[in-house]
Amino acid sequence: MDADLLLYLVVGVALAFDFTNGFHDTANVVATSISTRALRPRAAILLAALLNFVGAFLSLEVAATIASGIVESSAVSMSVIFAGLVGAIVWNLVTWYFGLPSSSSHALIGGVVGAVLASHGPDAVIGEGLLGKVIVPALIAPVLAFCVAGVAIIVAYRVVGRQRPGPVTRGFRLGQVVSGGLLALAHGTNDAQKTMGVITLALVAHGTLPAEDPEVPLWVVVSAATAIALGTYSGGWRIIRTMGSRIIRMDAAQGFSAQGAGAVVILAATHAGFPLSTTHVISGAVMGSGAAKRLSAVRWGVAGNIAIAWVLTLPMAGATGALVYGFSSLFGGGVAGPVVVAVLLVLGLIGLYLLRLRQDEVAAAEAA
C-alpha cells in the first residue's frame, strides 16, 4: 500500500514539475514573437501550448535516455526520484522568481543525479552518459545555435537589404509564426520526454515495468504532454521579458533567425536522444542574431547573469535533490518522508504566490 501511495505521489510531483517546465520555458518559445509583434501574447502562448502537446508524441528517444542512460536503474527508488523532482521544482521556482531563463532539463537531471549520489554514491551515476549526453551537448548547443542564428541573420539582411522596410518586416513576422510554431513543436518533443522518462523510472522502481528496455506507456505520454501544454499556456511573464527585450532589442528578421536556428538544433538533438536545454539553445540563438548585426547590440551583462544561472543549475538542483533525499530519509524509507516534503513544498508554493501578489500590489500602487 505504501509503495502504491508513493508511486501516485511521485507521478503527481513529476507532472507538477512538467507544469513548471512549461511555464518556465514558455519564454523560450514565444518571447521573440511577442517582442517583434509577430503575434499577440495570448495567441503566441496558445499556439505554443498546442504545439508543445503535439510535439510530445513525435519521439521517445530522450525519454529512453533519461530512463536508462544517466543513472543505474538498480539505484533508482521512488524516494530517489521524488527527491530529484523536488530539487528540480525548487530550482525552477527560484530562477523564475528572479526572471532568469535557466534550464528545466538540467534542473531535472541534476536533481535526480544528486539524489542518487546521496543514496548510493558516485558508482550509481553513469559518468559516460552524463558527460556525453548532458554536459557536452550543454556546452555545444548554445554555441552552435549562436553560430547558426548569426549566419542566418547575415544571409537574411543580404537578401532583403535593399527592399522596403514595411513589406520586409511583415514578411518576417509571418515567417516568425512558422518558425515559432516549429520551435514550440521542438520544445514539446524534447522537454516533455524528460518527465516521461522520470515517470518510467518510477514505474520500473515500483515493479510495474521491466528494468530492461522499458517502454513508455501511452498514459504517461498523454499526461506529460497535457501537463507541459497547460504550463506553457499559463505563461512565465518574468522570463518572457528577459528573453524578449533584455538580452537584445530584436527586429522581426532577428526573431525569425533565432527561432529557426533554435528549432533546427533542438530537433537534431531530439533525434539523437540528447536531453537538450531549450533555454540554452534559444538564448544562444538570440545572442547570435544580435551579435551578428553588431556586438554592442547584445546586453552582455544580462547574458552573463544567464550564463551564471546555467552553470549553477546542475550542481544547485543536485544539492537540493540530495538534501531532500536526506531529509526524507529521517522519516524512514516509506512514504512518510515524501509526504512531509510534499506538504512543505505546497506551503512554500502558497507563500511564494502570496509574496508575488503582494509585490504586484506594491508595484501597482507605485505606478498609480
Rosetta blueprint (number, residue, H / E / L):
1 M L
2 D H
3 A H
4 D H
5 L H
6 L H
7 L H
8 Y H
9 L H
10 V H
11 V H
12 G H
13 V H
14 A H
15 L H
16 A H
17 F H
18 D H
19 F H
20 T H
21 N H
22 G H
23 F H
24 H H
25 D H
26 T H
27 A H
28 N H
29 V H
30 V H
31 A H
32 T H
33 S H
34 I H
35 S H
36 T L
37 R L
38 A L
39 L L
40 R L
41 P H
42 R H
43 A H
44 A H
45 I H
46 L H
47 L H
48 A H
49 A H
50 L H
51 L H
52 N H
53 F H
54 V H
55 G H
56 A L
57 F L
58 L L
59 S L
60 L L
61 E H
62 V H
63 A H
64 A H
65 T H
66 I H
67 A H
68 S H
69 G L
70 I L
71 V E
72 E L
73 S H
74 S H
75 A H
76 V L
77 S L
78 M H
79 S H
80 V H
81 I H
82 F H
83 A H
84 G H
85 L H
86 V H
87 G H
88 A H
89 I H
90 V H
91 W H
92 N H
93 L H
94 V H
95 T H
96 W H
97 Y H
98 F L
99 G L
100 L L
101 P L
102 S L
103 S L
104 S H
105 S H
106 H H
107 A H
108 L H
109 I H
110 G H
111 G H
112 V H
113 V H
114 G H
115 A H
116 V H
117 L H
118 A H
119 S H
120 H H
121 G L
122 P H
123 D H
124 A H
125 V E
126 I L
127 G H
128 E H
129 G H
130 L H
131 L H
132 G H
133 K H
134 V H
135 I H
136 V H
137 P H
138 A H
139 L H
140 I H
141 A H
142 P H
143 V H
144 L H
145 A H
146 F H
147 C H
148 V H
149 A H
150 G H
151 V H
152 A H
153 I H
154 I H
155 V H
156 A H
157 Y H
158 R H
159 V H
160 V H
161 G L
162 R L
163 Q L
164 R L
165 P H
166 G H
167 P H
168 V H
169 T H
170 R H
171 G H
172 F H
173 R H
174 L H
175 G H
176 Q H
177 V H
178 V H
179 S H
180 G H
181 G H
182 L H
183 L H
184 A H
185 L H
186 A H
187 H H
188 G H
189 T H
190 N H
191 D H
192 A H
193 Q H
194 K H
195 T H
196 M H
197 G H
198 V H
199 I H
200 T H
201 L H
202 A H
203 L H
204 V H
205 A H
206 H H
207 G L
208 T L
209 L L
210 P L
211 A L
212 E L
213 D L
214 P L
215 E L
216 V L
217 P L
218 L H
219 W H
220 V H
221 V H
222 V H
223 S H
224 A H
225 A H
226 T H
227 A H
228 I H
229 A H
230 L H
231 G H
232 T H
233 Y H
234 S H
235 G L
236 G L
237 W H
238 R H
239 I H
240 I H
241 R H
242 T H
243 M H
244 G H
245 S H
246 R H
247 I L
248 I L
249 R L
250 M L
251 D L
252 A H
253 A H
254 Q H
255 G H
256 F H
257 S H
258 A H
259 Q H
260 G H
261 A H
262 G H
263 A H
264 V H
265 V H
266 I H
267 L H
268 A H
269 A H
270 T H
271 H H
272 A H
273 G L
274 F L
275 P L
276 L L
277 S L
278 T H
279 T H
280 H H
281 V H
282 I H
283 S H
284 G H
285 A H
286 V H
287 M H
288 G H
289 S H
290 G H
291 A H
292 A L
293 K L
294 R L
295 L H
296 S H
297 A H
298 V L
299 R L
300 W H
301 G H
302 V H
303 A H
304 G H
305 N H
306 I H
307 A H
308 I H
309 A H
310 W H
311 V H
312 L H
313 T H
314 L H
315 P H
316 M H
317 A H
318 G H
319 A H
320 T H
321 G H
322 A H
323 L H
324 V H
325 Y H
326 G H
327 F H
328 S H
329 S H
330 L L
331 F L
332 G L
333 G L
334 G L
335 V L
336 A H
337 G H
338 P H
339 V H
340 V H
341 V H
342 A H
343 V H
344 L H
345 L H
346 V H
347 L H
348 G H
349 L H
350 I H
351 G H
352 L H
353 Y H
354 L H
355 L H
356 R H
357 L H
358 R H
359 Q H
360 D H
361 E H
362 V H
363 A H
364 A H
365 A H
366 E H
367 A H
368 A L
